[in-house]
Amino acid sequence: MAIPFLYQGDTAPLLARKDSDNVSAVRSQIKDELAEKGAVLFRGLGIQSAEAFDQFSYQFGYQDFSYQASLSNAVRINLTPRVFTANEAPKEIEIFLHHEMAQTPMPPDKLFFCCLSASESGGATPLCRSDYVARDLREEHPALFAAFDQRGLKYTTTMPAENDHASGQGRSWQSTLSVQSKAEAEARLTQMGYTFLWQQDDSLVTTTPRLPATRQLPNGDVSFFNQVIAVHLGWRNSALGRPNLTFGDGSPIEPKALETIVEIASRHTVDLAWEDGDIALIDNHRMMHGRRPYGGDRPRQVIVTLALDH
């Protein structure tokens, strides 16, 4: 099966790690492809380490966005200051389609993934064009699209007192908020417009301010920019029994509406089956991603670096 976003151009100038007119030209060509396709896959580069991946991704000139500075709710392990594991959730857990950190006020613009070791079975990264999801939703269910577009969303999550490696959303509140004390956590959340409630086990239930459910892209298209599918299919209920997802005005979202979105997204999803050394550059505003469960004795090692493009 042909890979629609496989890069066919010359990557030698980027691998040489020397600033030149050739590097600028190649970088510009790749960014143009990214804007059109939402993802670009580099295959056969011979990347075998986090350090080599770091150096390759650095050539694109994006602004760094560190794991420590993010509000990601996943437990990750830094391998270099810029590179970290994609997700430490157990291999039998599926991570459903989402835009990276769209459930926070601080999402990255671009994602680089690198496969150092592909799993024996499964483990693909599904990719979905959310501009196509928005288009179909608006054409086929205009009232539902308008509800998301106009009302936005609120997300409720539970941050544990300590990192929970068995969960895809197990990052502790200390790590997530880059704080040491409850008072510091409360100050940070208040500053960002969150509401929150401490639990007896020292976990922290938080609800975001109203966040957008759609995003206008530079070419005028609209993307369905959120974590609706991941929340609906994969998130555990909050400690308070509250729904994890509502419209931005607090009103509920009907399960039928959520299933409609899952069905539309399935039309536009392509699985990226990793090979050792692959690198994928993803436009986080245009493309959702996830992780299929995987098996076998060979470890799956996919690492990531995040970037800002402004």
TADA-V169874 format. One line per field, one symbol per residue. phi: phi as a letter, one per 30 degrees, with the letter a starting at -180 (. if undefined). psi: psi as a letter, one per 30 degrees, with the letter a starting at -180 (. if undefined). burial: + if it has 24 or more other C-alpha atoms within 12 Angstrom, else -. Layout:
phi=???
psi=???
burial=???
//
This chain:
phi=.dcdcddcddceddddhbdaddddddedddddddddciabccbididbbddddeddddddidddbdedddceccdbbdcbeccbddacdeddddcdeacehddbdbddcbbccbcdadddbiidcdbbddddddeddddcbdddeddddccibbccbccddbecddcdbcdddddechbcbdddddddddddidcaadcddidbcbbdddcdcbbdcedjdccdcabeddddcbddddddidddbbddciddcdeddddddedddddccbdcddbejdbbcbdddcbdbaadebbjdddcbccbbcbcba
psi=kkjfgkkfakgeeeffhkkleeeeeeeeeeeeeeeefflkkkkgfgkgleeeeeeeffffglkkjleeflgkgkklkkelffklkekgklffkkjlklkkgfglfillekkkkkjfjklekagljkkkjfeeeeeeeeefieeeeeeeeefalkkkljjlflkjffkfhgkleeeefhlfleeeeeeeeeefglllkklfggljkkkllklkflkklegflklijageeeeeffklklffglkfkllfgfllkkeeeeeeeeeeeffgkkkjjklkfkkkkkjfffkllaklllalfkkjjkllkllkh.
burial=----+++---+--++-------+--++--++-+++-+++++++-+-++++-+++++++++-+-+++++-++++++++----++++++++++-+++++++++++++++++++++++++++--+++++++++++++++++-----++-+++-+++++++++++-++--++++++++++++------++-++----++++-----+++++++++++++------++++++++++++-+--++---++++++----+---++-+++-+++-+++++++++++++++++++++++++-+-----+++++++++--
//
